[in-house]
Amino acid sequence: MNKSAENTGKDGIDRRDRKPWRSYLIFLALAAAGTLTLYPMMLETVEVQLQTLDLEIPMSLETLAWLSLINPFLIAFAAVTAGHLTVRKTGLTSFTYDWDRRGTPFFSRFLPAVKTGIAGGAAAGLIIVVADIIFRPWVPDELVTGGEFPGLSHVLMAFVYGGIVEELMIRWGMMTVIVWLIWKLFQRKREVPGTAVFWVAIFVSSFFFALGHFGVTAASVEMTGTVFLRMMLLNGAAGIIFGWLYWKKGLETAMAAHIMAHVVMIGASIVAGLAG
């Protein structure tokens, strides 16, 4: 019997615990691609900031916009690295990571789970839409959108950066590290982290996920108390759903949910605008 056969179970799965460099490179490639979708927004933001501050910079707006992409990519790079270093034995999973490390099939595990992700994402999107309607009388008109397709660049940014890169940052990176730290600090005698550890990680990572929208929100409207509360509640609620899905159904399921939430929000915005 050869080595390959010895390491393969009756289900055809390779049981060797391989170094997950393939999934690491895949995640970094996704992070890079997603970061590139920020370029149109960065170009617009840089132009507005220079005009507002009345600054003259000895380089083109395009160069400044490209340079502005370095920071979000470095954050994603750190998150992907941290996730890969700490996820093992935490009970958290990624179908891509498991395929790479243990040889488990990707599609036969992902396809059944993605249905839950779509349902969870639709629920998150509806929660945001309803909460947005409730807050509408007390927020600036700039936060009220609708009636027009937001544009391909916006959709790509929402789906690829929001749905994939933000999940790599917040769930794969931050949430995994929080679970690992609490486990190692307070539950080191347990073979796996307890349920409470995951809930703490979900709520803490969701808080920072919501807070991470501060810059984009503040750049578009004045950051009042109501605007801040709206930002934290809407994004925080979605973050809790995505975090639960990562815990129970895998990272890619949380990604599918995040993308689906944007589908619902964009669709609701267009329908509301046309109906109005």
C-alpha positions in Angstrom: 0.0 0.0 0.0 1.4 3.4 -1.0 1.6 6.4 1.3 -1.3 8.2 -0.4 -3.5 5.2 0.2 -2.5 4.9 3.8 -3.6 8.5 4.5 -6.9 8.2 2.6 -10.0 7.1 4.5 -12.9 5.0 3.1 -14.7 8.3 2.1 -11.8 9.3 -0.1 -10.7 12.1 2.1 -7.0 12.7 2.6 -6.4 12.6 6.4 -3.0 14.2 6.3 -2.6 17.5 8.2 -1.0 19.5 5.5 0.4 23.1 5.8 -2.4 25.3 4.5 -0.4 27.5 2.2 -2.8 27.1 -0.7 -5.8 28.5 1.2 -3.5 31.2 2.5 -2.6 32.3 -1.0 -6.2 32.0 -2.2 -7.4 34.3 0.7 -4.6 36.8 0.0 -5.6 36.8 -3.7 -9.2 37.5 -2.8 -8.1 40.2 -0.4 -6.0 41.9 -3.2 -8.9 41.6 -5.7 -11.4 43.0 -3.3 -9.1 45.9 -2.3 -8.8 46.9 -5.9 -12.6 47.4 -6.1 -12.1 50.3 -3.6 -10.3 52.4 -6.2 -13.2 54.3 -7.7 -14.4 55.3 -4.2 -10.9 56.2 -3.1 -10.4 58.4 -6.2 -13.6 60.3 -5.4 -12.8 60.5 -1.7 -9.2 61.8 -2.3 -10.5 64.5 -4.7 -13.1 65.7 -2.2 -10.7 65.8 0.7 -8.1 67.8 -1.2 -10.7 70.3 -2.3 -12.1 70.6 1.2 -8.7 71.1 2.8 -7.5 73.2 -0.1 -4.3 71.2 -0.4 -1.9 70.9 -3.3 -0.1 67.6 -3.5 2.8 67.0 -6.0 1.2 63.9 -7.4 -1.8 62.9 -9.4 -5.2 62.1 -7.8 -4.9 58.6 -9.4 -1.5 58.0 -7.6 -3.0 59.1 -4.3 -6.0 56.8 -4.8 -3.7 53.8 -5.5 -1.6 54.6 -2.5 -4.7 54.7 -0.4 -5.4 51.0 -1.2 -2.2 50.0 0.7 -3.7 50.3 4.1 -6.8 48.2 3.6 -4.8 45.5 2.0 -2.3 45.4 4.8 -5.1 45.1 7.3 -6.6 42.2 5.2 -3.1 40.6 5.0 -2.7 40.7 8.7 -6.2 39.3 9.2 -5.6 36.4 6.8 -2.3 35.6 8.4 -3.7 35.8 12.0 -6.6 33.6 11.0 -4.4 30.9 9.5 -2.2 30.9 12.6 -5.0 30.6 15.2 -8.0 28.8 13.6 -6.7 25.2 14.1 -8.6 23.4 16.8 -10.8 26.4 17.7 -13.9 24.7 16.1 -14.2 27.5 13.5 -13.8 26.5 9.9 -13.5 27.4 6.3 -14.3 25.0 3.5 -11.3 26.3 1.6 -9.0 25.9 4.6 -10.2 22.4 5.3 -9.8 21.4 1.7 -6.3 22.6 1.8 -5.3 21.2 5.2 -7.1 17.9 5.3 -8.2 17.2 1.8 -11.9 17.5 2.6 -14.1 18.2 -0.5 -15.1 21.8 -1.0 -18.3 21.9 -3.0 -20.1 18.9 -1.4 -19.8 20.8 1.9 -20.3 24.3 0.7 -23.4 23.9 -1.5 -25.7 22.6 1.3 -24.4 25.3 3.7 -24.8 28.2 1.2 -28.6 27.9 1.4 -28.4 28.8 5.1 -26.0 31.7 4.2 -28.5 33.1 1.6 -31.3 32.9 4.1 -29.2 34.5 6.8 -28.1 37.2 4.4 -31.6 37.9 3.3 -32.7 38.2 7.0 -29.7 40.6 7.7 -30.6 42.7 4.7 -34.3 43.0 5.7 -33.3 43.9 9.2 -31.2 46.7 7.9 -33.9 47.9 5.4 -36.6 48.0 8.1 -34.3 49.7 10.7 -33.2 52.2 8.0 -36.9 53.1 7.4 -37.4 53.6 11.2 -34.3 55.9 11.4 -35.1 57.8 8.2 -36.9 60.8 9.8 -33.9 61.6 12.0 -31.0 61.2 9.5 -29.7 63.4 6.7 -31.0 63.0 3.2 -27.6 61.8 2.1 -28.2 58.5 3.8 -31.5 58.1 2.0 -30.9 56.5 -1.4 -33.1 54.9 -4.0 -34.4 55.0 -7.5 -31.3 54.3 -9.5 -28.9 51.4 -10.0 -25.9 52.3 -7.8 -23.4 51.5 -10.6 -21.2 48.5 -11.3 -18.2 49.8 -9.3 -20.4 50.2 -6.2 -21.9 46.7 -6.7 -18.5 45.2 -7.1 -17.2 46.9 -4.0 -20.2 45.8 -2.0 -20.0 42.2 -3.1 -16.3 41.6 -3.3 -14.8 43.9 -0.7 -17.8 43.9 1.6 -18.9 40.3 1.2 -15.4 38.7 0.9 -12.7 41.0 2.2 -14.6 42.3 5.3 -15.4 38.7 6.2 -11.7 37.8 5.9 -10.9 40.7 8.2 -13.6 40.5 10.8 -14.6 36.9 10.9 -11.5 34.9 9.8 -9.1 37.4 11.3 -10.6 39.2 14.3 -13.2 36.7 15.5 -10.9 33.7 15.2 -8.2 35.5 17.1 -10.6 36.5 19.9 -11.8 32.9 20.2 -8.3 31.6 20.3 -7.1 34.2 22.9 -10.0 33.6 25.3 -9.7 29.9 24.9 -5.9 29.9 25.6 -6.2 32.4 28.5 -9.3 31.2 30.4 -10.1 27.7 29.1 -6.8 26.1 28.4 -7.8 22.9 30.0 -10.6 22.4 27.6 -10.0 20.6 24.3 -12.2 23.1 22.4 -13.6 26.6 23.4 -16.9 26.7 25.2 -20.1 28.2 23.7 -19.7 31.5 25.7 -16.3 32.1 24.1 -17.9 32.1 20.6 -20.7 34.5 21.7 -18.2 36.9 23.2 -16.1 36.8 20.0 -19.2 37.3 17.8 -20.4 40.4 19.8 -16.9 41.9 20.1 -16.1 41.4 16.4 -19.6 42.7 15.4 -19.0 45.9 17.5 -15.7 46.5 15.6 -17.3 45.6 12.3 -20.0 48.3 12.9 -17.4 50.8 14.1 -15.3 50.1 11.0 -18.0 51.9 9.0 -17.3 55.1 10.8 -15.0 56.5 8.2 -17.3 55.9 5.2 -20.3 57.3 7.1 -18.5 60.4 8.4 -17.2 61.1 4.9 -20.7 61.3 3.6 -22.7 63.0 6.4 -22.2 64.8 9.7 -21.7 62.2 12.4 -24.5 63.0 14.8 -25.5 60.8 17.7 -28.4 59.5 15.7 -26.3 58.7 12.7 -23.7 57.0 14.9 -26.4 54.9 16.6 -27.9 53.9 13.3 -24.5 52.9 11.9 -23.8 50.8 15.0 -27.2 49.1 15.2 -27.6 48.3 11.5 -24.1 47.0 10.9 -23.8 45.4 14.4 -27.0 43.3 13.8 -25.7 42.1 10.5 -22.3 41.3 12.0 -24.0 39.1 14.7 -25.7 37.1 12.0 -22.5 36.7 9.9 -20.5 35.8 13.0 -23.1 33.1 14.0 -22.9 31.7 10.4 -19.1 31.6 10.5 -19.3 29.7 13.8 -21.9 27.2 12.8 -21.7 26.9 9.0 -18.2 28.1 7.9 -16.5 31.2 6.6 -17.7 30.9 3.1 -21.3 30.7 4.3 -20.8 34.0 6.2 -19.4 35.5 2.9 -22.5 34.3 1.0 -24.7 35.9 3.6 -22.9 39.2 3.5 -23.2 39.3 -0.3 -26.9 38.4 -0.1 -27.5 41.2 2.5 -26.1 43.7 -0.1 -28.3 42.2 -2.8 -31.4 42.8 -0.6 -30.3 46.3 0.4 -29.6 47.4 -3.2 -32.8 45.8 -4.4 -34.9 47.4 -1.7 -33.3 50.8 -2.4 -34.1 50.6 -6.2 -37.7 49.4 -5.5 -38.3 52.1 -2.9 -37.0 54.8 -5.3 -39.1 53.6 -8.2 -42.2 53.3 -6.0 -41.6 56.9 -4.7 
